[in-house]
Amino acid sequence: MVDRFGPAFRSDLIELMRWRRDVRRFRTDPVEAAVIDRCLVAFCLAPSVGLSEPWRIIRVETANARGLCLTNFRTANAAALAGYDGDRAKIYADLKLSGMTDAPVQLAVFCDEAGPKGAGLGAATMPETRAYSVVGAITHLWLAARAEGLGVGWVSILDPDLLAHDLDVPQDWRLIGYLCIGWPEAESLVPELETAGWETRSANLWMERR
């Protein structure tokens, strides 16, 4: 295979991955449509099982839709907090776990689990691979956004069924991620959860040979 990229590109690619962060604190400045379009092009370049391309994106823009999604998060977040106690509860309560009040761009990303494209190839024995394909596409978007100087925050503290209902999506669409996108308030190589004392990052690669 031809080495199309070279060591400098490979080094820059690892550096891009190193600087990718899960961002929760955004400036409210708007993001040009052309910038988001470039990120979405990267999203759609992702591979998918059986070439099913099962990703479906809802751009959440209206005050009503954003309000419903934010209420969903706040309810789920309160329930999650109730599951902790002591020092862990205190740290959790101080975490900022959503950029939904500030991020200028918000996307609800779904997997169409019943779409005919791909004719079920590769998903018959592991149907979850459709969802994995959408996760891979989100990773493409995340890295493309970081290369543009944007931050992305993946909000996972949500009731997915309620959010799908509130956004009135087809029954066979499964929520994969709610993404907040915008210009970050600050940049750091250290994950915010590590800074807050929630967890530390392992540098180990776990591999077992059999």
N, C-alpha and C positions, 0 to 999 in steps of 0.2 A: 504494500500500500504506500502511495506517495505521502511523504511528510509535508502536508500543506501548510502547517502553522508554525513550527519551529519552537525553540526553547523560550524565546521572549514572550510569544503569545501564551504558551502554557503557563509560564510564571504569572502573567497578568491574569489569566483565568483563575488560578488558585487565589490570587490576591482579591479578585472580585468576590469569590466565594467567602473569603475571610471577612470581607467588609459587609456582607449581607447580614442585616439585622432584622429582628421582628420589632417594628417600630410602633410605639403607642402614643408618642408626643409629636404632633404635627403643627406646622404653621397653617394658617387658613388661606394662604395665597392660592389662587386658582392654578390649575395645571393645564397647559395648552393641549388642545385636542390632539394635535399631531404627535405629542410626546406619548400620550396614552395609546394612540393608534400603533406606534412603533412597538410598544410593550405587548399589545394584543397580537401583533404579527408574530412576535416571539412565542407567545402562548400557543398559537395555532400551529407552530412548527413542531410541537411535541409529538412523539410517537404515541400510538394508541393501539390497544389490543384489537387485532383483526381490522385495523384501519377504520375503527368504528367512530372515531372522533366524537365521543359521547358528551363533550363539554357543552354546557348551556350557561350563558351569563346574563344576569339581570343587573342593569345599572340602576342602582337605587338613588333616586334624585329628588323626588318630591318630599315635602316636609312631612306629609302623612306617612309615607312608606318608611322614611328614616325614623320617625317617631315610634312606629310599631317595632322596628328592629332594635332601637335603643331600649325600649321598655322590656323587650324580650331579654336582652343582655342583662339589664339591671335586676330583673327577677331571677334569672339563672345565677347571676353573680352572688346575690344575697343568699340563695340556697347553698351555693358552693361554700361561702364563708361559714355558714352554720355547720358545715362538716368538719371544721377545724377548731382547735382550742389552744389555749396557752400561747406560747411565743409564735407558733406557726400561724395562729389566727391573727395575731397582731401584724405579722409581716404581710399576710395575705390582704388584710384590710387596707394596708398602705400601698399596695401595688396598683399601678394604673394598667388595667388589662384590656382597655379598648380605646381606640382613637376615634370612636364614632361621633363624638360631639364636635370634632375639629377637622377631620380628614375631608378634603374637598371632593375626592372621588371614592365611591364605595360600590363594590361589586359583590353580588351574591352569586357564587359559582356552584352549579349543580351538575350532577351526572344523570343523563337520560338512560335509565336502566332498561328501557324497552324499545329503544330506537332500532330500526331495521338495518341500519348501515353496519357493514361488517358481517352480517348474516350469522352472528354468534360465534365466529371463528375465534378460538382461544379462550372463550369465556364460558363454554359449556361446563367444564369441570371446576373453574374458578371464576364465577361471575363477578367477584369483587375486583377483578382486573380492570373492569371498566372504570371503577372509582379510582383505582391506582393510576390509570391513564390521565385522569383529570388532575390528580395530585402532581403528576409529572409536568403537566402543562402549567400549573400554578408555579412550580419551581422555575420553569423557563421565564415566565412573566416576572417573577421576583428578581431574578438576576438581571434581566433586561432593565427593569425599573431602577435597580441599584446603579447600573451603568449610566443611567440618565441623571443620577443624583437624587432619585426619588426614594422614599421609604415605603415599605409595605408592612401592614400589621394584619395577622390572621386572627380573627376573633373566633374562638371555639367555645366560649362559654355562652351557649345559646340552646334554646329548645328548637331543634331542626324541623320538627313537624309543624310547630306553630309558625315558624318563619316561612316555611313553604306555603302554609295556608294564608298567611297575611300578605304574601307577595303573589298569591293566586297563580301558582305554577301548576303544570300538569301533575297528575297523581304519581306518575312514574319517575318524576325528577327527584333525586336525592341530594340534599344539601351536602356539599363537600367543604366549602369554606366561605366565610364572609370576610372580604378583604377591604381594608382601609388603605388608601393610597394618597400620598401627598409629599410635600417637602418637609423633611424631619427638622425638628427644633435643633437637634445636635447630632453628632456622629460619634460613635465609639466602637472600638474593637471588642469591648467586653459586653456580653449580653446583659440586658438590664436586670434580669432575674438573678444573675450572679452578683451584680452590684448591690442589689437589695438584700442579699443574703438568703435567697430562697433555695438556690442550688448551685453547685459548681460544675463546670464543664470538664468532662473527661477527655484527655488527649489520646486515650488508648483506642486502638482498632481491635475489636474483638473478632477473632477468627478461629475456627476449629477445623482441623483437617480430619477427614474420615476415609 
